[in-house]
Amino acid sequence: MSRVEKIDILGLDTAHCAGRNLKIQLHSTDSVDPIPLFQEDTTTSVSRLTLSIDSDKNVSRSSAITLINSAGTNIGLSDSNQSISYASNISVYTIVFTSPLALMADVTGVTLESTINAGPLSCADGGICSVGDTGPAGGKIFYVSGTTIDSASGISSGGIYLEAAPAPVSKNTYNWCEGGANPYTTEIFASATAIGTGAANTLVIINNCTGGAGYQAANLSLNGFSDWFLPSSGEQAIMYNNKSTIGLTESEATYVYAGSTEFNNWIGASLVPWAGVGGQNKGQATPYWPIRAFSPR
């Protein structure tokens, strides 16, 4: 099926819009979340296109617009993932994606948001965060580290902030691990407990399991992000300490949520809303509450 390989913008008055950012997103009737536009790396799909318009109203149109990547860095006219060009004879800007994701058949709408491109970014836009702030994926920040944590190849690039998936989370239930002859009683040594080890544990899980809570978390795409993982027991303890912050209240608190730490051959960690961190039989299906790590742009 055809994908949205490029976007053309016709009739944009850069002098009138000088000093502003334009955010473009594609939408489908099947979801409230924007459609991922392009793949940026092995763990990141980007669901918004951000254009920066020069504050100088007199700059030529061919150089008036540059691109901002998902990390908030102005990349000029191109990088390995996206590029912009201007056709002066027809006054059209064309943005081309190297690895497009959006299917033409899925697109039913386009939104364009204009903001002034001055001042610090909010936490939700990739700026500085504190515990309790809303992060880029719409969840709450529940931990701030002094150094980069939770970096694991193919799972997460890591970062100094831990963001819990926004409440309410899915109540679909999964066993801790699926696959192999005896997945509920076989130890795979995803045994790290410290804060900052959830991504590494999740990597061990997907290398040994073909299904289950950890596998689901590692393959989750939510609110334009695909770098989710199961928290370690230490990270679940911090989530419990901040349970009202992340939304672990009322109906959410009637469930036990799987963690990535494996205590022994048949018990995995679980977040118990009324008690803290507990253990759960790996063959007893529960929901999971994924997290992600990131750093400010």
Secondary structure, DSSP 8 states (H G I E B T S, - for coil): --B--EEEEES--TTTTTTEEEEEEEE-TT-SS----EE-SSS-EE--EEEEE-S-TTS-HHHHEEEE-TTS-EEETB-SSEEEEEETTTTEEEEEESSB--BGGG--EEEEEEEE--S---GGGTS---TT-B-TTSSBEEEEEEEEEEEETTTEEEEEEEEE--SS-----B-S-B-SS-TTT--------STT-HHHHHHHHHHH-SBSHHHHHHT--BTTB---B---HHHHHHHHHTHHHHT--GGGGGS-EEEEEE-SSSEEEEEETTTEEEEEETTS-B-B--EEEE---
